[in-house]
Amino acid sequence: MSSISLLESASQEEMFAAYCQPMWEYRPDRLLGIPGRLKRFRKAAKEKWHEIQQAWSVLGDPDKRRQYDEALSALRCQSRSASEP
């Protein structure tokens, strides 16, 4: 399973395009044909799909994305100031 990496400056369309492929790949209804012996794989895929959905619920909403970007920026500033002598 690969992770998605996007620039903070990515447009809404770029973000949607980046999330479309894994959202489709890990959709639970696509996993129905997986044999029972692969339950662990099916469970991991469902968990990944939920993570992707959760990320999109934040990054797909302009207000929530702005809040996320502000919080991320604040964490980076704290990290830089803590590492400076």
Long-range contacts (C-beta under 8 A, 24 or more apart in sequence): 1-44, 1-48, 4-52, 4-55, 8-69, 8-72, 12-60, 12-62, 15-59, 15-60, 16-60, 19-52, 19-55, 19-56, 19-59, 19-60, 22-48, 22-52, 23-49, 23-52, 23-53, 23-56, 26-52
